[in-house]
């Protein structure tokens, strides 16, 4: 996919990510960055909100060193849905005004230890253009279909086994994430001939266990494909969701879950991690990762904005 030729000079791109203590999450974003640069010819760097390096401010410095006479930075949040991070945290980390009041801290006076308080300031005199999140684009359905087919190819059951599909995503305090998941699922449901539903990891409902139980009970399923609608592997996709699906035991999950949520998320929350009771086969494919379709989506977002 071609990039707008007007962007090839004096412009850099920050691919904004959350950050994770898990190394394979960073590996995915390095691959996303490398594919993006190869496809566009644009200077690009990953900018992590927290935990990982480089930070958003650090990514700006990298671009300043890479691009002569850099006068424009496009910040592209590689997030599927809007939320607190895209609307509040990332704008402030870029030195911009938040898009709305922060429900965590309405007066804007964050505690001294909060990541927004300790983050380095961005040092850049040019234009910073912050794009929106990816949203429920039709192209995501192609990735979901690909993951379903990959999972079914590994199934031990016959092709005619009664099969259901569950899309799972994160959840948010703000309403945007549920709107994203609902819109994406509504598109998916129209193209899927199998019984299907969707569920959230935390912060809003229906939860994953609620959705699984309802889907299984109503359709007498023998096989369930649980598709993680996440960009990169993280604690939710490698530990929380597998625990709910019965892939991990309690001891293995408890240690890892506490470590990640205390160091990575930085917010208090609870979610139902009780393993579901299902006697059939559960297939659990990989998240989106650095799929070529995702790279095309990111390029389209750049072209649409410019």
C-alpha positions as CSV (number, residue, x, y, z in Angstrom):
1,X,0.0,0.0,0.0
2,X,1.5,3.4,-1.0
3,X,2.0,6.2,1.4
4,X,1.1,9.8,0.7
5,X,4.3,11.2,-1.0
6,X,3.9,14.5,0.9
7,X,4.9,12.7,4.1
8,X,8.2,11.4,2.9
9,X,10.1,14.6,3.9
10,X,10.5,16.1,7.3
11,X,8.0,13.8,8.9
12,X,8.3,11.1,11.5
13,X,5.8,8.6,13.0
14,X,5.5,7.4,16.5
15,X,3.8,4.1,16.9
16,X,2.4,4.5,20.3
17,X,2.0,1.4,22.5
18,X,1.1,0.7,26.1
19,X,4.3,-1.1,27.2
20,X,4.6,-4.4,29.0
21,X,6.9,-6.3,31.3
22,X,6.6,-9.3,29.0
23,X,9.4,-9.4,26.3
24,X,7.3,-11.0,23.6
25,X,4.9,-7.9,23.6
26,X,7.9,-5.7,22.7
27,X,9.0,-8.2,20.1
28,X,5.7,-7.9,18.4
29,X,5.9,-4.1,18.3
30,X,9.5,-4.2,16.9
31,X,8.1,-6.4,14.1
32,X,5.2,-4.0,13.5
33,X,7.7,-1.1,13.3
34,X,10.0,-2.9,10.9
35,X,7.2,-3.9,8.6
36,X,5.7,-0.3,8.7
37,X,9.1,1.3,7.8
38,X,9.6,-1.2,5.0
39,X,6.2,-0.6,3.6
40,X,6.2,3.2,3.9
41,X,9.8,4.5,3.8
42,X,8.9,6.8,6.7
43,X,11.0,7.3,9.7
44,X,9.2,5.6,12.6
45,X,9.8,4.6,16.2
46,X,7.8,2.9,18.9
47,X,6.8,5.1,21.8
48,X,5.8,3.3,25.0
49,X,3.5,4.9,27.5
50,X,5.2,3.2,30.4
51,X,7.3,0.2,31.5
52,X,9.1,-0.3,28.2
53,X,11.7,1.8,26.3
54,X,11.8,4.1,24.4
55,X,9.2,6.3,26.0
56,X,7.1,8.6,24.0
57,X,9.5,11.5,24.7
58,X,12.4,9.2,23.9
59,X,10.8,8.3,20.5
60,X,10.6,12.0,19.7
61,X,14.4,12.3,20.3
62,X,15.0,9.2,18.1
63,X,13.1,10.8,15.2
64,X,14.8,14.2,15.7
65,X,18.1,12.3,15.2
66,X,16.8,10.3,12.2
67,X,15.1,13.0,10.2
68,X,16.8,16.2,9.0
69,X,14.7,19.3,9.6
70,X,12.0,17.3,11.3
71,X,8.9,19.5,11.4
72,X,6.0,17.1,11.9
73,X,5.4,14.1,14.0
74,X,2.4,11.8,13.5
75,X,1.5,9.9,16.7
76,X,-0.4,6.8,15.8
77,X,-1.8,4.9,18.8
78,X,-1.7,1.2,17.9
79,X,-4.7,0.6,20.1
80,X,-7.9,-1.0,18.8
81,X,-10.3,1.2,20.7
82,X,-10.4,4.6,22.3
83,X,-10.1,4.8,26.1
84,X,-8.3,6.5,28.9
85,X,-4.9,5.8,27.4
86,X,-5.7,7.2,23.9
87,X,-7.9,10.1,25.1
88,X,-6.1,11.2,28.2
89,X,-2.7,9.7,28.8
90,X,-1.2,9.7,25.3
91,X,-2.1,13.4,24.6
92,X,-0.5,14.5,27.8
93,X,2.6,12.4,27.3
94,X,2.9,14.2,23.9
95,X,2.5,17.6,25.5
96,X,-1.0,18.1,24.2
97,X,-4.3,18.7,26.0
98,X,-6.3,15.7,27.0
99,X,-9.4,15.0,25.0
100,X,-11.6,14.7,28.1
101,X,-11.5,14.9,31.8
102,X,-9.7,12.1,33.5
103,X,-12.2,10.1,35.7
104,X,-9.2,8.8,37.7
105,X,-8.1,12.3,38.6
106,X,-10.7,15.0,37.6
107,X,-8.6,17.9,38.8
108,X,-5.6,16.8,36.8
109,X,-3.3,16.8,39.8
110,X,-1.8,13.4,39.6
111,X,0.1,11.8,42.5
112,X,3.8,12.3,42.4
113,X,4.5,8.6,41.6
114,X,1.9,8.4,38.8
115,X,3.4,7.7,35.3
116,X,2.0,11.0,34.0
117,X,3.8,12.9,36.7
118,X,7.2,11.2,36.3
119,X,7.3,11.0,32.4
120,X,9.8,13.2,30.6
121,X,8.5,16.2,28.7
122,X,8.5,16.1,24.9
123,X,11.0,18.5,23.4
124,X,9.8,19.4,20.0
125,X,8.9,22.7,18.3
126,X,7.2,21.3,15.3
127,X,3.6,20.0,14.7
128,X,2.5,16.9,16.5
129,X,-0.6,15.3,15.0
130,X,-2.3,12.7,17.2
131,X,-4.5,10.2,15.3
132,X,-7.4,8.2,16.7
133,X,-7.3,4.5,17.6
134,X,-7.9,1.9,15.0
135,X,-11.6,1.4,15.6
136,X,-13.9,-1.4,14.2
137,X,-12.5,-1.5,10.7
138,X,-13.8,-4.1,8.3
139,X,-10.2,-5.3,7.7
140,X,-10.1,-6.5,11.3
141,X,-12.7,-9.1,10.3
142,X,-10.2,-10.6,7.8
143,X,-7.7,-11.0,10.6
144,X,-10.3,-12.6,12.9
145,X,-11.4,-15.0,10.1
146,X,-7.7,-15.9,9.6
147,X,-7.2,-16.7,13.3
148,X,-10.4,-18.8,13.4
149,X,-9.3,-20.8,10.4
150,X,-5.8,-21.3,11.9
151,X,-7.4,-22.6,15.1
152,X,-9.8,-24.9,13.4
153,X,-7.0,-26.4,11.3
154,X,-5.6,-27.6,14.7
155,X,-8.8,-29.1,15.9
156,X,-9.0,-32.8,16.9
157,X,-12.7,-32.9,16.2
158,X,-14.5,-33.6,13.0
159,X,-15.4,-30.7,10.7
160,X,-19.1,-31.1,11.5
161,X,-18.6,-30.7,15.3
162,X,-21.0,-28.1,16.7
163,X,-18.8,-25.0,16.9
164,X,-19.1,-21.5,18.4
165,X,-17.0,-18.4,18.2
166,X,-16.2,-16.0,21.1
167,X,-14.5,-12.7,20.5
168,X,-12.8,-11.4,23.6
169,X,-11.3,-7.9,24.3
170,X,-10.1,-5.9,27.2
171,X,-12.8,-3.6,28.5
172,X,-12.5,0.0,29.7
173,X,-13.9,2.4,32.3
174,X,-15.0,4.6,29.5
175,X,-17.8,3.6,27.1
176,X,-15.7,3.7,24.0
177,X,-14.3,0.2,24.3
178,X,-17.7,-1.4,24.6
179,X,-18.9,0.6,21.7
180,X,-15.9,-0.7,19.6
181,X,-16.4,-4.3,20.6
182,X,-20.1,-4.1,19.9
183,X,-19.6,-2.5,16.5
184,X,-16.9,-5.0,15.5
185,X,-19.0,-7.9,16.7
186,X,-22.1,-6.7,14.9
187,X,-20.1,-6.7,11.7
188,X,-18.6,-10.1,12.5
189,X,-22.0,-11.6,13.3
190,X,-23.3,-10.7,9.8
191,X,-20.5,-12.6,8.1
192,X,-20.3,-15.6,10.5
193,X,-22.6,-18.6,10.0
194,X,-21.6,-20.2,13.4
195,X,-23.1,-19.3,16.8
196,X,-21.1,-16.4,18.2
197,X,-20.8,-13.8,21.0
198,X,-18.3,-11.5,22.6
199,X,-17.0,-10.9,26.1
200,X,-14.7,-8.5,28.1
201,X,-11.7,-9.2,30.2
202,X,-12.5,-6.6,32.8
203,X,-14.2,-3.3,33.7
204,X,-17.4,-3.9,31.8
205,X,-19.7,-6.8,30.8
206,X,-20.5,-9.3,29.7
207,X,-17.5,-11.0,31.1
208,X,-15.8,-13.9,29.3
209,X,-17.2,-16.6,31.6
210,X,-20.7,-15.1,31.3
211,X,-20.5,-15.1,27.5
212,X,-19.0,-18.6,27.3
213,X,-21.6,-20.1,29.6
214,X,-24.5,-18.5,27.7
215,X,-23.1,-19.4,24.2
216,X,-22.4,-23.0,25.2
217,X,-25.8,-23.5,27.0
218,X,-27.8,-22.1,24.2
219,X,-26.1,-24.0,21.4
220,X,-25.0,-27.3,22.9
221,X,-21.5,-26.7,21.6
222,X,-18.8,-29.3,21.2
223,X,-16.1,-26.9,20.2
224,X,-15.4,-23.3,21.0
225,X,-12.9,-20.9,19.3
226,X,-12.0,-18.0,21.6
227,X,-10.4,-15.2,19.6
228,X,-8.4,-12.6,21.5
229,X,-9.0,-9.3,19.8
230,X,-5.8,-7.8,21.2
231,X,-2.8,-6.4,19.3
232,X,0.0,-8.1,21.1
233,X,0.5,-10.9,23.7
234,X,0.3,-9.6,27.2
235,X,-0.7,-10.7,30.7
236,X,-4.4,-11.0,29.7
237,X,-3.8,-13.1,26.6
238,X,-1.1,-15.3,28.0
239,X,-2.3,-15.8,31.6
240,X,-5.7,-14.3,32.5
241,X,-7.8,-15.6,29.5
242,X,-6.0,-19.0,29.5
243,X,-6.8,-19.3,33.2
244,X,-10.5,-18.7,32.5
245,X,-10.3,-21.3,29.7
246,X,-8.8,-23.8,32.1
247,X,-5.4,-23.9,30.5
248,X,-3.5,-22.8,33.7
249,X,-3.7,-24.0,37.2
250,X,-4.3,-21.7,40.2
251,X,-0.7,-21.6,41.4
252,X,0.7,-20.8,38.0
253,X,-1.7,-18.0,37.5
254,X,-1.7,-16.3,40.9
255,X,2.0,-15.4,41.0
256,X,2.1,-14.0,37.5
257,X,-1.2,-12.1,37.7
258,X,-0.1,-10.1,40.8
259,X,3.2,-9.2,39.3
260,X,1.9,-7.8,36.0
261,X,-1.0,-5.8,37.4
262,X,1.1,-4.2,40.1
263,X,3.9,-3.1,37.7
264,X,2.2,-2.7,34.3
265,X,-1.4,-1.5,34.6
266,X,-1.1,0.9,37.5
267,X,-4.8,0.7,38.4
268,X,-7.0,-1.3,40.7
269,X,-9.5,-3.7,39.2
270,X,-11.1,-7.1,39.7
271,X,-12.3,-9.6,37.2
272,X,-13.8,-13.1,37.3
273,X,-11.0,-15.6,36.7
274,X,-13.0,-18.7,37.6
275,X,-12.3,-21.4,35.0
276,X,-15.4,-22.1,32.9
277,X,-16.9,-25.5,32.9
278,X,-17.0,-26.9,29.3
279,X,-16.4,-30.5,28.4
280,X,-15.8,-29.7,24.7
281,X,-12.7,-28.6,22.8
282,X,-11.5,-25.0,23.3
283,X,-9.3,-23.5,20.6
284,X,-7.4,-20.3,21.4
285,X,-5.5,-18.7,18.5
286,X,-2.9,-15.9,18.7
287,X,-3.8,-12.2,18.9
288,X,-3.4,-9.9,15.9
289,X,0.3,-9.4,16.3
290,X,2.3,-7.9,13.3
291,X,-0.2,-9.3,10.7
292,X,0.3,-7.7,7.3
293,X,-3.4,-6.7,7.4
294,X,-2.7,-4.6,10.5
295,X,0.2,-2.9,8.7
296,X,-2.1,-2.0,5.8
297,X,-4.6,-0.6,8.4
298,X,-1.9,1.6,10.0
299,X,-0.8,2.9,6.6
300,X,-4.4,3.7,5.6
301,X,-4.8,5.6,8.9
302,X,-1.8,7.8,8.0
303,X,-3.1,8.5,4.5
304,X,-6.6,9.3,5.7
305,X,-5.2,11.8,8.2
306,X,-3.0,13.5,5.7
